[in-house]
Amino acid sequence: MTSPSLILRDIAKVYPGTVALDRVSFDVLPGEVHGLIGKNGAGKSTLVGVLAGLIEPSGGSIVIGGRSFKSLSRGRAKREGVAIVPQEPELIAELTAAENLFLGGLPSRWGVLDRRGLRAAAWRVFAEYEAGIDPDQLAGDLPLSGRQLLLVLRSCVVEDARIVVLDEASAPLACDDARNLRRIVRRLRSEGRSVIYISHQVDELLDVCDRVTVLRDGRVAAVRERSSLDRRRLSELIVGEGASLSPVRPSDVASAGEEVLRLEGLSRPGAFSGISLSLMRGEILGLAGLRGSGRTELLKAIAGIDPAAGGAMFVKGRRMSPSPSSPSEAMAAGVAYLPEERDGEGLIRGFSVCDNLLLNRLGGGRGGFVNRRAARDRAARLFSDVRLKARSIHQDVDELSGGNRQKVVVGRIMAGAPDVCLLDEPTRGVDIGAKRAILSIVAGRIREGAGVILTSPGLDDLVEVCDRILVMSEGRIVREYGRGRFSEKRLFLDMQGSEGTEWEELENAG
C-alpha cells in the first residue's frame, strides 16, 4: 500500500474567541489530486497558512514523507517540497515574465545574469504548457489571468515541488487558462506528485479530483471518493444537510423599464470593435467570453477607465462620445463599475468596512463635509442589505473573508444608486453560499433600480440570473440569446468562435 506523502493529524488553531481549526485530519497520496472545499470561514485559508509555515497551529502534527512536525516555518515548508499557489498572484510587477518565472534561481554565467539563457528557458516552459505569455513582457502588464498562470508554472514546474497546494488558484483564470491549469494538474498527478486543489467551484473539483475533503466550521465534515459524488451531493455536504439551495432569481421578475444604456459601434483598436447594444432598467444582460474576447475591456470603456476610440454611448439618452473620458465622468452620469480585481481595484485595504461601503459617497455632505452620523446609518443599512458577516461596520476590511470583501464592493456599488451597474465577475473566488447571496442581491435589489451588465467565471451564473446573454469573441459580439434559449453547450462553443453548425451537431449528438 502506498504511504501518504502528507498527513494532517488533529490540526487545531484557536484564536481568542474563535476556533478556526478543530482537530482537522486527512491525508494525501502520491499521484493524487485531493480537493478541499468549504464555505468562506470554514478554515481553508487557516489550513493553507499552517502548511505554508505562516501560521503556527495550536495542536496536532504534520507528517511529510514520514517525518513529523508540530509546525512548519516558511523555509522548512519549502525544503520539504511544499509549494503554495495563492488565489491572488504574488509577482514582482517591475520584472519580466521570464524573471518572475525563475525568481530565486535565475541562470547566470560567471556571476552575471544569463539573459539569453533565461529567455530561452522561459520560452520552452511557456510553449510546452501553451501559456501564451511573452517572456519579455513585464509581469505588471500581464492580464490577471496571465499573471496567475505564470505563478502556477513557477510553483508547479520550475520549483518542482512534491506537494503543491493550489489555493483557489483557478479563481482569477479565464476559461482557456483554467483548462490549461487542469492539464498541468493532471500532468503533476501522472508524475506522482501530490496536489491539494482548493476551489469554490463544485464542477471543477468533480472534474479534476480523486478525493474531496469538505470543511465546515473548522472541522472535517466529510472525506469522499470522487466516484461517490455528484454536484448536488457535494453542494449539500458544503452547506450542510437540510440547507436551502433555492433559486436566486425571483419568480415574479418585473418587466424591464426605460432604456438606460445604448452603445452604437463602440470600438477601441486591439480590444473590441463595432459593439452595439441596449440595456433597459430592471434588465440583467450577461456578457460571455474567454480571456481576450474583449468583455472586460468593454466594461472598462463604459466605465471611463480605458475610453473607447470610436462609436457612441448614450446613458439615459445623453450622448457621451465616444464614451466617458474618466471614471468620475461615468459615475456622474450614473454608471457604476465593480472591477474584476476586487482587492487591487475595488477596495481600499487597511480601511474599515464603513469607509469602503461609502467610498463613492464621501464628500457628499454640506460644504463637502461628511455627516458622520448619516454615513454610519447609511453604512449600517448597506451592511444589512448585502448580509455581511463581520463584527461591525468598523472592522478592518482586510480581516474579512474573500466572499465578505466582495459583498463590501457590491454594497459600495449599491450606495451610489446608479442607473447602470457593470459587474465584472462579482462571484469570482467566493464560496457557494456567498456566491448565491451575491447573485440574489444582483437579481433583486440591484436590478430593481438599474440595468445590469454581468460577467462571470462560469456560465452557470449567467444562465441562472440573466434576461439576455451576449457572446463576445475576438472583440465582437457574435451571438445573442434570450432567456428561453439559454444553452451552456451553445454558449461555450460560441465563446470558442465556433460556427453555428458545430453546436447544432453537438446538440444532436448530446
N, C-alpha and C positions, 0 to 999 in steps of 0.2 A: 504493500500500500504506500502511495506517495505521501511523504511528510509535508505538512503545510509550510510555505515559505514565510507566512506571517500568522501569528496567533495573538489575538487580543483576549486577555483573561480578566474579567471583572473590572474593567476600566471605569473609574469614577472620577468625577470632577465636581467639587462643591464650592460655590461662591457664597458670600454672605446672603442668606435668604433664598438662595437658588441652588437646586441640584441640576446641573447641566448634563451630567452623565451618571447613570445609575447602574453600575455593575454590567457594563456592555461587554459581551463576549461573542466573538465569531472568528473564523479562520479563513485564510485564502490560500489556495493551492497553486503550485507552479502551473503555468499554462491555463490559468483560469481568469475569466473576466467576472468579477464579483460586483454586482450592483449594490449601491447604497442609496436609499431614498427615504424621505420623510418630510413632513411639513416644516416650514420655517420655524425655528425654535426647537426642533426635535433633537438637536445635539450634533448634527453633521459637521458644522463648522468647528465646534469644540473638539470633536474627534480628529478632524484633519489637523488642527493645531497641535494636538498631542503627538500625532505621527510625524509632523514636521519639526518637532522639537521646539515649538513656540509656546506650548502650554504644558506645565507640569501637572500630571494627574494627581488626584488626592489619594488614589489607591489603585490596586491592580498591577498587572505586568504586561509587557510587550515582548513577544518572542519572535526573533528574526533569525532564520537559518539555524534554529536550535539554541541560540543564545538569548538569555532572558535579561530584560532591563526593566527597572522600576520607572524610568523616564528616559527621554532622549533629548540631547541637545541638537541644534541645527547641524553642527559638524558631524556628530555621531550618526544622525539620520542619513546624511549624505554618504558617509563612509560605509554604512550598512546597505547602501544601494537603494535608498528610498528617495524618489523624486515626486514633488508635488507640482501639479499644474493648476493654478488658481483660475477662478472664473474671469477676473479682470486681468488683462495682460500686464505683466510686470517687465517692461523692457526699458532700455535707455534710448529715449527718443532721438538724441543727437547722434547716435551711432547708426551705421548702416545695418541692413537686414543680415548681411554676412557676419558682421562684427558681433551682433547680438546672438546669432546662432552659435558661435564658438566662444562666447564670452567665458572667460576663466580658463580657456585652453587655446588661445589664439596661436596659429602656426608662426614660427619665426625662423630666421636664418642668421646665425651668428649674433643673436640677441636683438635682431631688428625684425619688426613685423613683416612677414612674407605676404604682401597684399595680393600678389598674383596667385599664390597657393591658396590663400583664404578664399578668394573669389571663385576659384575653380572648385574647391571643396564644397562651397555653398551651392554652386550651380548643380553639382552632382546630387546633393540631397534634395534640393527643390525639384529637380527634374524627376528623380526617382519616385518622389511622393506626389507628383503632379500638383505642386503647391501654387504655381502661377505667381511666384514672388521674385522680384528683381533683386539680386544680391546687393546692388549698389544703391537701392532706394533707402532713404532714411526711415528708420522704424516709426518715427513720429508721423511720417507722411502716409504710412500704410493705413488702409481702412481697418476698422475694429476687427473684422473677421480675419483679415490677413495677419494682424498682429498676434491674435490668439493662435492661429495655425503655426506661426513662427515659434511661439513659445512651446507648443506641443512638440514640434520637431526637435527643438533643443533638448527638452527633457526626455523624450522617448527614444530619440535616435542618437543624438550626439553624446549625451551624458550616459547612455547605455545602462540605465538603472534597471535593477532586477525587480523592484516593486514600484509601480507607477500609480500614483493617486491622481485621478482626473476629477478635480473638484468643480463640477458644473462647467467643465472646460468647453463643452459644446454650446453653452448658452449664447455667447456672442457670435457664433458661426452662422453664416448663411447656409442655405440648403446644400449647395455643392461642396462647401468646405466641411460641413457636418458629415456628409457621406465619405469624404476623404479621411476624416478623423476615424470613422468606423473601420475603414480599410487598414489604417495604421494600427488600430487596436487589435484587429484580427491577426495582423502580422506579428504583433507582440505576443499574442497567445500562442501562435504556431512556433515561436522561438522559445517557448517555455517560460516566459516572464509572467508575473502576476500583475493584474490590473484591478484596482478598485475604482469603479466607474460610478461617480456621483452625479445624479441628474434629477430634475423635477419632471422630466418627460417620460411618462409611463411607456409609451410606444418605443422610445429609444432604448430603454432598458430591456424590454422584451425582445428587441431585435438583436442586441449585441451580447447580453449577459448569459452566463451559465447558471449562476445562482444570484439571488437577491436577498439582501437583509433590509428589513424595514425598521426604522427607528421611530418611536413615538414617545414624546415627553421624556426624552433622555434614556429610554430603555429599548432593548431589542424586542419589538413586537412580533417579529416572525423572521425566520430564515427559510427560504423556499427554493426548490429547484425550478429553473425556468419552465420546464415541461409541465409543471403543475399550475402555472399561472396564465391568466388572460387579462385583458385590460381592465375589465370590471372587478375581478377578484383582487388584483393588485391595488386598484384605487380604493377598494373597501379596506384593505389592510392599512393603507396610508392614513385614511381619515378616521378609521375605527368602525367597528360593527355598528350598524344602525344609523350611521351618519348620512345625511341627505346629500345627494348629488343632483339636486333639482335643476331644471333648465335655468340659464341666466338671462335669456331673452324673454321679456314679458309676453304673455299670450294675447294681451289686448293692446298691441302697439298702435298708437295714434297715426293717422295719415300724415304724410310729410307736409310741411308748410311752404313758405315762400323760398325762392332761391337765395342762398346766402353767399355762394361762390360760383364763379364761372371762369374757366380758362379757355382761351382761344389761341391755338397754335403756339403754346408756350414752348420755348426752346432755350437750351444752353449747350453750345458745342462741346462734344465729348461726354455729355451727361444724359440729355434727353432731347427729343425733337418732336415738334408738332403735337403737343399734348393739348387736347380739348376735352373738357368735361364740365358737368354742372353738379352742384351739391345743394340739396334742399335742407331747410331747418327740420330737425327731427329724423334725419336720414343718417344711416351708418354705411359709408362707402368703403369697401375693402380694396387695398392695393396689394396684389400678389406678385411676387417676382423674386428671382435669385439675386445674389450679390452681384452688383454691376448692372442690374437691369434698369437702374435709374430711379427706383422708387424713393429711396432716402434723399437723393439729390433733388427730386421734385418737391418733396415736403420742405426741404431747406430753402428752396427758391420761393415757395409760397410764404414761408415764414420770414423772408427777408435776410436770411443768413448768407446764402450764396445766390444773389439775384439772377433772374433769367436775363438772357440777352435779346430775346425776340418774342413776339406774340403779345398777348394782353391778358390781364387778370382783373376781374370785377368782384368786389366784395359788397354785397347788398346794393348792386347796381352802380357803385362808384368805381370808376376805372383807375387802375394802378398800372401804369405802363412802364415796362412790360410786367413788373412785379414789384413788391415793396423793396426799397433800397436798403432797408435796415430792419432788424428785429423790432426796434421801437416803433417804426412806422407801421409794421404789420400789427403789433399789439394795439396801437391806437386805432387801427381800422377794425379791430375785433377778432384778430387771428391769434390763436394760442398754439404753442408747439411743445410737445413732450418729446425730448430727444431720445435717440437710440441708446446713448451712453448716459444712464441716469446719474452715476456717481461723478463722472467728469464734467458733464454739461448741465445736468438737471438739478443738482443740489449744491449748497454751499456747505462744505464739510467743516465741522467744528462749530456750526451754529445750531441753535435749538430747532425743535420741530416747529414751534410757533413762527420763528423767523423765516424758515423755509416755506411754510404754508402761505405766508403773506408776502413773499418776495416781490410779487408783481403789484402789490397794493401799497407798499411802504411809500410814504411821502404824499399820500392822497388826502391828508387832513388839511385843516385851515392853515394857510400860510406855509404849507409844505411840511408842517409838523405832524408827527404821528400821535393820534389819540390812543394811548396805550390801553386804556380800559376797553375801548371799542375793538382794538386789534385783538386783545385776548379773547373777547367774546366771539369775534368772528373766527379766530383760530379754533376755539373750543367747538363751535358748530361744525367746522370742516373736519375736525378730529373725529367727531361722531359720525358725520356723513360718510367718510371713507373707511370707517371701522378700524381705526388704527389700534394696534396693540403696543402701547407704550405706557410708562409710568405717569407721564403728564405731558402737556404741550411744551414744557420747559426742558424736557430731556434732550440731550445732545443727539442729533440725527445720526451720528456715527455709531451710536450704541444700538441702533435698531437693526433688525434682520433685513435681508435683501427685499423681501416682499413688503415689509412695512416702509422701507425707504421709498419703494416705488409708489406706495399709496400716498406718501407725502407729496411726491411730484404730481400725482393725479389730483390731489387736493389743491395744490397750487394752481393748476390749470382751472379748476372749478372756481377758485376765489375770484378770478377775473371776469366771470360770467361772459365768456367770449361767444361770438356768433359762429365761429369756425374753429373746431378742435382738430389739430393734426397730431395723432398719437402713433409714434414710431416704435413699434414693438413694446407696448406697455406691459406685456406679460412675460418678457424675456427674463429667465433666471429666477422665477418665483415658483413656490410650491403650488400644488393643485388647489389648496384652499384659498391662498392669496390670489391665484390666477382667476378663479371663479368669482371671487369677491370683486376684483378689478373689472372683469368683463360685465358683471352685474351693474356696477356703477356706470360703466360706459353705456350699456344698453338701457339704463334707467335714468339717473339724474342728469348725466351729461347730455344725452340725446334730447331730453325734454326742452332744452333751451338753445341747442346748437346743432349744426351739421357736423358730422364727424368723418374724418378720413383716417382709416386704421390700417396699420401693417402688423404682421405677426410672425414670430419664428416658426409657427406651424399653421397649416391650412385649416386645421380643425377649429381654431378660434374664429377665423373669418367666416367659415361655413355656419358656425353656431349663431353669430350675432349680426351679421351684415344683411343689408337690404339688397345691395348690389356688390359685385366684385369685378374690378378691372384687373386684367393681367398685363404686366409690363415685361417686355423682353427687348434687350438691346436699345433701351432708351425710348421705346414706343409702346403705346397701348395696342395690344394685338387682339384682345378679345374682351367682351363684356358679358357677364352673366347676371340675370335676375334671380331672386331668391328661389324661385321654383325650379331652377335649372342647375343648382349647385351640384358639382361632382368633383371630389378630390382627385380622381384619376384624370379627368379632363383638365382641371386646373394645373396639375403637376406637369402634364405634357405640354400645355401651352407655355408654362414657365420655362421649359427647356427649348422653346422655339419650334416645337413640332408642328407639322401640318395637321389640319383637321382630320384628314383620312386616317392618320395614325391613331388618334384617340378613339375614332369610331371602330377601328379594328380591335383596339384593346377592350372597348366596351363589349363588342361581340364575343371576344374570347373569354371575358370575365363573367 
